[in-house]
Amino acid sequence: MTLSTERHRRLGMKALVIDDEIREDSAAGRAVRSLIDELQRRHIEIITAITADDAISVIRSDPALQCVLLDWDLGTDGHGPSVAVVEALRHRNGTVPTFLLADRSVASTVPAAVMAKVDDFVWLLEDTVDFVGGRIQAAIERYRDHVLPPMLKALAQFSRVHEYSWHTPGHTGGTGFLKSPPGRAFFEFFGEPLLRSDLSISVGELGSLLDHSGPIGQSEKYAARVFGSHRSYHVTNGSSTSNRVILMASVSRDQIALCDRNCHKSAEHAMTMSGAIPTYLVPTRNHYGIIGPIPPERLTAVAIRQLIDDNPLAAGIEDREPKHAIITNSTYDGLCYNVARVEELLGASVDRLHFDEAWYGYARFNPMYRERHAMHGDPKAHTADKPTVFATQSTHKLLAALSQASFIHVRDGRRAIPHGIFNETFMMHASTSPLYPIIASNDVSAAMMDGPGGAALTGEAIEEAVAFRQMLSRLANEAAEQGDWFFDCWQPDTVRDPKTGRVTPFHEASPASLASDPSCWVLKPGAAWHGFGEIEDGYCMLDPIKVSVVTPGVAPGGGLMPVGIPASLVTAYLDARGIVVEKTTDFTILVLFSLGITKGKWGSLVSALCDFKRDYDANAPLELAIPALIEDHADRYAGMGLKDLADTMFSAMDQLQTTAMMAAGFSVLPRPDMSPVRAYERLVRGEVEQVTLDELAGRTVATGVVPYPPGIPLLMPGENAGPIDGPVLGYLKSLEAYDRRFPGFTHDTHGVEVEDGAYRIYCLAR
């Protein structure tokens, strides 16, 4: 057996044979069975199907198929079933080799459209099985050699070369772990292939992340083609670093940067490190506390000029033209801008636009998001007269990559930053010892989105999200008709059919329309469900795969209802059942329908929500509903039932006005006393003191204050906390009071240290 054959056997070759005569005692049946025997002799795993429906089910569920052999005369309904199989296959995979099995038909019966989608014929009754088997194996091997993207292919090839290494890392392909019991356990847990692919930059065959050479450079060019950029860069420490690279390459000390106040704290860090002067673009919020878009009227040239004029930090700056603008798209709750419109508006004021798309890397690959992502349209149409556009994408969040994997995508336009200059900043932040499997996983994420696979995978995620949304909407509607309650989703109440104009309740709308027509998800001016007022039509759309489950408690027009269920209590209940959600606010729970979603997965979530309702209505003891809560805080919650705790928590939220305080706290811009970098410099010099909230009134904070989730700054370094009864300190005091009352449900606020239940924050010393 050759090394090549052994390698393919180890990695596994697999083919699907579709023929309704496999079991028949006929010439064709005997021929196809002989072919299957020959392929199995060549160590090719064979899956068989005798109907088109069965074949399509296999194609949809098994991406490991490396060849398809299809009887052109499948079934009795002409060639329709065979055509359906070809269409289903090419919908998901444009390159897997496909052969038509011809026994009693001739090539002249195959339409040109089908011929363009298959590779060749197999003449079962004329050629020998050895000859046919060799052709099929060769096709599989060619496919396998080309299906891997550049970096993964090079890494896989190198890891199979068992050479002694005299370079880092010290475990030398995993052998170092084998010298101790915990090391061997580590080796066995992760496996030899991962450890053999953990290599040093001394391995020249793999290229360098720092100079973008070799397979790494090829992989970045590949990603640029797939994601529609002029240039793409692998980043191995997350989009936090990607954001810092872009901002520090684009704006320097005492230059003005426009910044979405709904920014990740990495943007704050970047402005602190660069010395930029932030001028903030304030988004809207609705009655649930969900962050909306920045209204278009706040992005006009006149509005931007006024913002800069009103910014105290810009008063003494000679060059008052903004150099950079960063916008979060989509938002943490799934609101997507019409990026073409944002480019039109902001492009009148700034030459470099930066979209933080950490949670949105899939958008280019589904027509649902057309013009709603940074790399929209044809990159060749993005000419030098348009703004330079950057996008950062965390491929590990909603694509299939390892944690910390991220891309920077660039479309060059006005004031483009040449690669050589940009790379100086890139190298400042990049590790000289990157984990190659992270780069390879980025590579694979691009490959999975390439061709028809991207549309198929994103389409399935959207379809599953729609099915979940409609089920919850139906259950909520049925409960309301009976005077009862159930969870619902934050989404349109009704949907207008684009063909008939008929308006139907959301749960009765066509699933196909909801999964394919963006107009079903666009925020219409004045629509009550979204709560963002008279927003410009078409400006903003809700991403269907980011689902906010709504718990009872918020009145339709704002304010609290008489009875409610805090979302954090539902999250704790779900966590006790092994269901971990992405984000929880006062009355919303965010769940993400990523590529890995299945009906079984979201079905378990629906079942758990039904269980919560049952236990809530029965006031089930907390010992049964959330056992860990009693184990950790028995003195606080002993003897309480699930409804008892919900009522107590809701009453406290009503009394402390946590939801209203949050909306107020994030709706104002604190007064900046100095730039973030100057506050940071004083922090480093130790010219700070840590004070309580009561002592913080009127003081300048030295660090950012960032409530999680989702990680949006309430206060930036150098900003004034305002009066004790102001919106910022009012919100922090409401959180502090709530945390004291409900251990186990405390808030996570970066920049805040808790001592004996009291919040303490660093501010500048007087």
TIPAMAR-791037 format. One record per residue (C-alpha): residue in one letter; x, y, z. Coordinates in pm, whole numbers, padded with zeros to 5 digits, always signed. Layout:
AXYZ
...
// end
This chain:
M+00000+00000+00000
T+00142+00340-00099
L+00183+00627+00143
S-00071+00824-00062
T-00326+00544-00038
E-00267+00503+00335
R-00305+00879+00388
H-00635+00888+00203
R-00755+00584+00391
R-00672+00751+00721
L-00847+01073+00625
G-01138+00882+00470
M-01274+00885+00115
K-01650+00872+00077
A-01884+00847-00222
L-02260+00844-00265
V-02409+00601-00519
I-02768+00677-00622
D-02936+00405-00830
D-03276+00245-00796
E-03149-00082-00950
I-02881-00155-00689
R-03079-00448-00548
E-03220-00579-00874
D-03106-00896-01051
S-03044-00718-01378
A-02742-00628-01588
A-02751-00273-01457
G-02798-00389-01096
R-02510-00635-01118
A-02289-00371-01279
V-02346-00108-01012
R-02291-00364-00733
S-01961-00464-00895
L-01859-00100-00909
I-01941-00057-00539
D-01726-00363-00456
E-01438-00216-00657
L-01463+00124-00486
Q-01469-00038-00143
R-01157-00237-00239
R-00995+00101-00300
H-01089+00202+00057
I-01369+00434-00053
E-01662+00432+00187
I-01987+00395-00004
I-02329+00530+00092
T-02620+00416-00124
A-02958+00567-00202
I-03233+00436-00428
T-03458+00745-00443
A-03401+01112-00510
D-03548+01211-00173
D-03313+00977+00011
A-03015+01106-00189
I-03102+01469-00122
S-03130+01397+00251
V-02780+01245+00247
I-02640+01539+00048
R-02784+01786+00297
S-02660+01601+00604
D-02316+01473+00499
P-02059+01732+00389
A-01788+01462+00385
L-01906+01330+00047
Q-01624+01349-00205
C-01795+01201-00509
V-02150+01142-00628
L-02249+00869-00877
L-02602+00927-01005
D-02822+00706-01224
W-02955+00934-01498
D-03265+00714-01526
L-03348+00732-01155
G-03711+00647-01085
T-03996+00635-01331
D-04077+01006-01363
G-03854+01084-01657
H-03529+01254-01561
G-03688+01488-01305
P-03560+01303-00996
S-03203+01298-01127
V-03217+01668-01210
A-03346+01740-00857
V-03049+01555-00709
V-02801+01750-00923
E-02966+02080-00826
A-02961+01993-00456
L-02595+01894-00476
R-02481+02207-00658
H-02686+02422-00423
R-02444+02315-00149
N-02123+02223-00327
G-02010+02351-00663
T-01701+02132-00706
V-01754+01780-00568
P-01705+01540-00865
T-02032+01408-01002
F-02070+01124-01251
L-02386+01017-01431
L-02429+00640-01446
A-02542+00554-01799
D-02669+00208-01878
R-02960+00248-02117
S-02956+00621-02183
V-02724+00824-02400
A-02557+01160-02344
S-02789+01329-02591
T-03077+01304-02341
V-02897+01519-02083
P-02990+01890-02100
A-02707+02139-02134
A-02793+02293-01796
V-02734+01954-01628
M-02423+01877-01829
A-02271+02202-01700
K-02319+02078-01343
V-02180+01724-01377
D-01828+01609-01458
D-01860+01300-01674
F-02037+00974-01756
V-01969+00624-01630
W-02061+00356-01886
L-02130+00065-01654
L-02190-00197-01922
E-01898-00103-02145
D-01593-00014-01930
T-01426-00244-01675
V-01491-00178-01307
D-01115-00148-01252
F-01098+00132-01512
V-01407+00309-01377
G-01290+00268-01016
G-00955+00423-01106
R-01124+00724-01268
I-01345+00777-00966
Q-01056+00749-00720
A-00851+00992-00926
A-01141+01239-00927
I-01174+01209-00550
E-00802+01267-00498
R-00807+01574-00726
Y-01104+01708-00533
R-00931+01649-00200
D-00616+01821-00321
H-00812+02131-00425
V-01084+02150-00160
L-00849+02262+00118
P-00775+02636+00135
P-00409+02744+00115
M-00305+02764+00480
L-00481+02449+00597
K-00342+02254+00303
A+00016+02363+00376
L-00023+02299+00748
A-00172+01953+00693
Q+00107+01861+00453
F+00379+01980+00689
S+00231+01811+00996
R+00254+01475+00818
V+00631+01513+00783
H+00769+01352+01099
E+01093+01547+01132
Y+01294+01624+01442
S+01255+01991+01531
W+01515+02209+01697
H+01292+02514+01718
T+01006+02633+01934
P+00755+02541+02069
G+00931+02324+02321
H+00682+02039+02311
T+00820+01963+01957
G+00510+01831+01791
G+00362+01699+02114
T+00643+01467+02221
G+00731+01691+02515
F+00389+01626+02666
L+00450+01251+02670
K+00709+01276+02948
S+00468+01329+03238
P+00121+01208+03337
P-00055+01547+03301
G+00131+01608+02976
R+00017+01274+02835
A-00340+01351+02938
F-00313+01682+02751
F-00169+01504+02446
E-00447+01246+02442
F-00719+01506+02493
F-00618+01732+02203
G-00459+01471+01978
E-00139+01452+01780
P-00255+01641+01464
L-00325+01962+01657
L+00006+01945+01840
R+00205+01870+01524
S+00046+02176+01364
D+00154+02401+01653
L+00472+02527+01491
S+00724+02808+01504
I+00768+03094+01260
S+01103+02926+01194
V+00915+02689+00962
G+00963+02878+00637
E+00740+02644+00436
L+00435+02796+00607
G+00524+03159+00547
S+00499+03439+00799
L+00207+03624+00951
L+00425+03933+00990
D+00529+03972+00628
H+00226+03789+00483
S+00439+03551+00279
G+00403+03189+00170
P+00082+02994+00240
I-00027+03257+00496
G-00007+03529+00232
Q-00185+03304-00020
S-00455+03242+00238
E-00504+03617+00289
K-00542+03666-00087
Y-00791+03379-00091
A-00988+03538+00194
A-00990+03873+00012
R-01153+03709-00289
V-01411+03525-00078
F-01502+03820+00146
G-01493+04081-00131
S-01207+04299-00009
H-00904+04448-00178
R-00687+04319+00108
S-00747+04087+00403
Y-00533+04015+00709
H-00538+03722+00951
V-00550+03829+01316
T-00493+03569+01587
N-00603+03760+01896
G-00958+03858+01815
S-01140+04155+01669
S-01040+04354+01974
T-00689+04354+01830
S-00822+04403+01476
N-00999+04721+01587
R-00685+04846+01759
V-00473+04782+01449
I-00707+04978+01221
L-00757+05276+01449
M-00390+05308+01534
A-00298+05289+01165
S-00555+05553+01073
V-00560+05820+01343
S-00291+05963+01570
R-00258+06187+01874
D-00495+06483+01889
Q-00669+06392+01564
I-01047+06361+01568
A-01213+06022+01536
L-01589+05975+01510
C-01693+05686+01729
D-02021+05502+01768
R-02100+05526+02140
N-02230+05171+02097
C-01870+05061+02045
H-01683+04771+02190
K-01430+04865+02453
S-01151+04773+02210
A-01235+05095+02023
E-01191+05284+02350
H-00857+05112+02403
A-00748+05201+02050
M-00831+05568+02095
T-00648+05568+02428
M-00340+05410+02273
S-00342+05632+01964
G-00416+05956+02150
A-00715+06030+01925
I-00986+06276+02027
P-01316+06086+02026
T-01633+06256+01908
Y-01926+06030+01979
L-02220+05932+01761
V-02507+05844+01996
P-02745+05562+01897
T-03107+05530+02004
R-03259+05293+02262
N-03608+05151+02288
H-03842+05058+02574
Y-03662+04724+02628
G-03326+04896+02651
I-03224+04748+02316
I-02967+04963+02138
G-03086+05095+01805
P-02906+05256+01514
I-02751+05599+01501
P-03025+05800+01324
P-02925+05912+00975
E-02985+06276+01061
R-02697+06249+01310
L-02459+06139+01032
T-02500+06431+00794
A-02211+06669+00730
V-02393+06948+00916
A-02459+06724+01217
I-02099+06601+01226
R-01966+06956+01213
Q-02193+07051+01504
L-02079+06748+01707
I-01716+06850+01665
D-01793+07213+01749
D-01971+07099+02067
N-01689+06867+02176
P-01482+07043+02446
L-01181+06826+02362
A-01175+06959+02006
A-01172+07326+02112
G-00798+07376+02095
I-00729+07155+01794
E-00619+07328+01476
D-00713+07043+01238
R-01082+06984+01311
E-01150+06747+01020
P-01235+06394+01138
K-00982+06135+01020
H-01169+05815+01098
A-01517+05688+01184
I-01609+05357+01350
I-01962+05212+01347
T-02085+04887+01505
N-02265+04674+01244
S-02464+04472+01318
T-02544+04583+01671
Y-02529+04333+01956
D-02905+04283+01923
G-02891+04225+01548
L-02972+04561+01390
C-02800+04605+01053
Y-02743+04936+00880
N-02789+05004+00512
V-02414+05049+00472
A-02449+05209+00130
R-02658+05481+00297
V-02409+05521+00584
E-02126+05555+00331
E-02324+05824+00152
L-02387+06017+00475
L-02058+05979+00663
G-01852+05979+00345
A-01928+06349+00313
S-01729+06411+00634
V-01461+06145+00665
D-01239+05951+00426
R-01197+05633+00630
L-01498+05431+00747
H-01452+05139+00984
F-01730+04889+01052
D-01694+04667+01356
E-01864+04353+01220
A-01734+04115+01485
W-02069+03933+01499
Y-02150+03962+01130
G-01891+03779+00921
Y-02155+03577+00732
A-02340+03874+00582
R-02176+03878+00238
F-02291+03525+00165
N-02667+03563+00176
P-02882+03800-00031
M-03081+03880+00284
Y-02801+04120+00381
R-02742+04287+00045
E-02585+04634+00093
R-02597+04589+00472
H-02232+04496+00531
A-01902+04673+00478
M-01772+04462+00187
H-02101+04480-00005
G-02113+04456-00383
D-01827+04414-00627
P-01489+04523-00485
K-01389+04641-00833
A-01666+04900-00815
H-01511+05052-00503
T-01293+05317-00666
A-01045+05574-00537
D-01309+05847-00511
K-01501+05654-00243
P-01406+05637+00125
T-01158+05373+00230
V-01359+05107+00414
F-01238+04869+00685
A-01423+04577+00839
T-01328+04363+01138
Q-01490+04022+01168
S-01459+03769+01448
T-01475+03450+01245
H-01493+03254+01571
K-01822+03412+01675
L-02076+03318+01408
L-01860+03145+01148
A-01667+02825+01213
A-01324+02921+01346
L-01128+02876+01666
S-01151+03134+01943
Q-00945+03448+01878
A-00966+03408+01499
S-01042+03737+01325
F-01011+03905+00987
I-00936+04262+00886
H-01082+04340+00543
V-00990+04657+00352
R-01130+04831+00046
D-00897+05109-00061
G-01042+05447-00152
R-00974+05803-00040
R-00670+05835+00188
A-00597+05464+00151
I-00325+05333+00381
P-00061+05148+00175
H+00004+04792+00285
G+00361+04868+00393
I+00251+05145+00629
F-00054+04954+00755
N+00164+04650+00825
E+00384+04850+01062
T+00085+04888+01293
F-00021+04529+01226
M+00321+04403+01342
M+00300+04623+01652
H-00001+04420+01768
A+00061+04077+01613
S+00230+03801+01806
T+00563+03675+01677
S+00445+03329+01789
P+00096+03293+01639
L-00096+02970+01681
Y-00110+02832+01328
P-00431+02630+01386
I-00608+02964+01450
I-00492+03090+01110
A-00594+02761+00950
S-00941+02786+01106
N-00975+03135+00958
D-00875+02982+00626
V-01141+02713+00661
S-01408+02969+00754
A-01340+03141+00423
A-01348+02810+00236
M-01680+02713+00394
M-01832+03038+00270
D-01683+03013-00081
G-01916+02926-00367
P-02265+02788-00307
G-02170+02657+00039
G-02190+03003+00195
A-02544+03070+00076
A-02656+02720+00175
L-02509+02736+00526
T-02632+03087+00602
G-02969+03006+00446
E-03013+02708+00678
A-02927+02919+00983
I-03188+03177+00879
E-03450+02907+00814
E-03396+02754+01159
A-03413+03098+01323
V-03739+03169+01140
A-03885+02835+01249
F-03794+02906+01612
R-03932+03260+01597
Q-04259+03144+01445
M-04300+02867+01701
L-04249+03107+01993
S-04481+03361+01830
R-04750+03095+01784
L-04719+02975+02145
A-04734+03335+02273
N-05040+03407+02057
E-05219+03093+02178
A-05144+03181+02540
A-05270+03538+02494
E-05598+03411+02346
Q-05648+03210+02667
G-05557+03503+02891
D-05225+03342+02976
W-04861+03433+02911
F-04563+03290+02730
F-04231+03414+02602
D-04220+03596+02270
C-03953+03729+02037
W-03860+04087+01958
Q-03965+04103+01594
P-04238+04248+01370
D-04592+04170+01484
T-04715+04136+01127
V-04566+04068+00785
R-04679+04200+00449
D-04657+03947+00166
P-04446+04116-00106
K-04648+03949-00385
T-05007+03982-00263
G-04976+04276-00023
R-05171+04074+00235
V-05076+04144+00598
T-05061+03841+00828
P-04959+03783+01189
F-04592+03691+01213
H-04654+03328+01309
E-04881+03280+01007
A-04647+03439+00753
S-04480+03237+00481
P-04161+03082+00622
A-04006+03104+00276
S-04069+03479+00260
L-03934+03534+00610
A-03619+03339+00521
S-03549+03519+00194
D-03714+03862+00179
P-03531+04142+00366
S-03842+04362+00357
C-03997+04136+00623
W-03730+04252+00867
V-03682+04619+00780
L-03770+04866+01056
K-04060+05072+00925
P-04113+05432+01038
G-04330+05451+01349
A-04377+05073+01386
A-04459+05011+01751
W-04275+04678+01779
H-03926+04821+01737
G-03974+05135+01946
F-03729+05358+01755
G-03984+05608+01632
E-03994+05757+01284
I-03681+05588+01157
E-03592+05632+00790
D-03752+05350+00587
G-03496+05095+00471
Y-03217+05237+00687
C-03211+04953+00941
M-03302+04584+00938
L-03330+04321+01210
D-03104+04023+01146
P-03328+03715+01176
I-03052+03492+01320
K-03001+03711+01628
V-03309+03629+01833
S-03407+03831+02139
V-03646+03624+02350
V-03866+03864+02547
T-03983+03790+02900
P-04305+03946+03038
G-04275+04275+03223
V-04239+04566+02980
A-04552+04752+02869
P-04590+04802+02490
G-04544+05178+02517
G-04268+05162+02777
G-04261+05133+03153
L-04325+04819+03355
M-04640+04610+03376
P-04785+04511+03716
V-04624+04166+03698
G-04308+04058+03523
I-04030+03800+03502
P-03669+03923+03502
A-03474+03771+03217
S-03177+03695+03444
L-03394+03449+03638
V-03489+03267+03317
T-03122+03261+03215
A-03027+03100+03549
Y-03302+02841+03500
L-03176+02762+03148
D-02817+02742+03270
A-02922+02481+03525
R-03035+02273+03226
G-02716+02313+03029
I-02839+02594+02804
V-02606+02894+02797
V-02734+03204+02618
E-02530+03489+02466
K-02663+03796+02648
T-02923+03886+02908
T-03071+04228+02979
D-03357+04315+03213
F-03625+04157+02994
T-03452+04011+02687
I-03240+03702+02628
L-03026+03694+02314
V-02972+03358+02144
L-02764+03320+01829
F-02855+03093+01540
S-02506+03031+01409
L-02398+02776+01147
G-02406+02500+01408
I-02778+02533+01480
T-03003+02228+01450
K-03372+02164+01508
G-03282+01947+01805
K-03078+02229+01956
W-03345+02496+01934
G-03615+02244+02016
S-03442+02187+02349
L-03455+02561+02414
V-03829+02576+02344
S-03881+02277+02571
A-03683+02443+02851
L-03886+02764+02817
C-04205+02559+02844
D-04061+02392+03155
F-03989+02734+03306
K-04349+02841+03254
R-04474+02521+03416
D-04244+02562+03718
Y-04314+02935+03745
D-04691+02881+03741
A-04652+02606+04003
N-04408+02817+04208
A-04169+02522+04209
P-03917+02526+04497
L-03584+02678+04401
E-03415+02362+04532
L-03565+02188+04227
A-03577+02475+03977
I-03226+02623+04026
P-03039+02399+04273
A-02708+02587+04248
L-02873+02905+04371
I-02972+02738+04698
E-02635+02566+04732
D-02448+02896+04698
H-02691+03136+04872
A-02915+02931+05100
D-02937+03208+05357
R-03094+03440+05096
Y-03322+03213+04897
A-03413+02920+05125
G-03784+02844+05125
M-03859+03048+04811
G-04030+02924+04500
L-03955+03026+04142
K-04250+03265+04123
D-04169+03406+04466
L-03822+03501+04350
A-03946+03637+04018
D-04195+03862+04197
T-03932+03981+04445
M-03677+04058+04175
F-03935+04231+03955
S-04053+04443+04247
A-03694+04554+04312
M-03643+04639+03945
D-03960+04847+03956
Q-03854+05023+04276
L-03495+05085+04162
Q-03605+05166+03804
T-03316+04968+03659
T-03455+04960+03304
A-03542+05330+03296
M-03210+05418+03458
M-03022+05218+03195
A-03199+05401+02914
A-03125+05736+03079
G-02764+05653+03156
F-02682+05557+02799
S-02883+05834+02636
V-02651+06116+02744
L-02290+06195+02670
P-02091+06268+02985
R-01879+06581+02974
P-01518+06500+02876
D-01267+06669+03105
M-00968+06538+02909
S-00887+06292+02631
P-00872+05918+02709
V-00495+05906+02657
R-00427+06188+02905
A-00646+06018+03167
Y-00462+05691+03103
E-00124+05860+03145
R-00230+05987+03488
L-00351+05637+03575
V-00009+05494+03486
R+00162+05760+03698
G-00059+05664+03992
E-00232+06002+04008
V-00564+05835+04088
E-00775+05730+04381
Q-01046+05469+04419
V-01377+05607+04549
T-01735+05500+04611
L-02021+05612+04390
D-02122+05881+04636
E-01766+06017+04628
L-01748+05996+04247
A-01992+06281+04185
G-01831+06554+03976
R-01506+06358+03943
T-01313+06254+03632
V-01290+05877+03585
A-00948+05729+03511
T-01077+05407+03352
G-01369+05312+03135
V-01685+05195+03311
V-01835+04924+03092
P-02145+04729+03200
Y-02162+04374+03060
P-02333+04257+02859
P-02275+04363+02594
G-01968+04570+02684
I-02055+04927+02588
P-01888+05215+02772
L-02109+05407+03013
L-01812+05627+03101
M-01493+05668+02903
P-01154+05753+03060
G-01135+06127+03111
E-01513+06179+03132
N-01694+06339+03423
A-01930+06117+03620
G-02173+06402+03667
P-02390+06484+03968
I-02492+06224+04224
D-02853+06244+04106
G-02756+06245+03737
P-02833+05965+03488
V-02488+05801+03492
L-02442+05768+03867
G-02814+05703+03904
Y-02782+05395+03683
L-02471+05270+03863
K-02636+05318+04202
S-02941+05120+04088
L-02714+04833+03982
E-02524+04848+04308
A-02844+04836+04515
Y-02984+04548+04307
D-02660+04348+04342
R-02673+04380+04720
R-03024+04239+04730
F-02975+03947+04490
P-02648+03754+04525
G-02602+03520+04234
F-02755+03777+03999
T-02495+04050+04029
H-02396+04259+03728
D-02055+04241+03562
T-01927+04594+03513
H-01570+04639+03395
G-01395+04928+03566
V-01587+04862+03887
E-01447+04678+04187
V-01691+04560+04454
E-01594+04580+04820
D-01851+04473+05082
G-02126+04532+04829
A-02009+04885+04744
Y-01899+04984+04394
R-01556+05147+04380
I-01412+05322+04073
Y-01077+05484+03997
C-01091+05857+03935
L-00820+06119+03894
A-00672+06249+04215
R-00745+06610+04301
// end
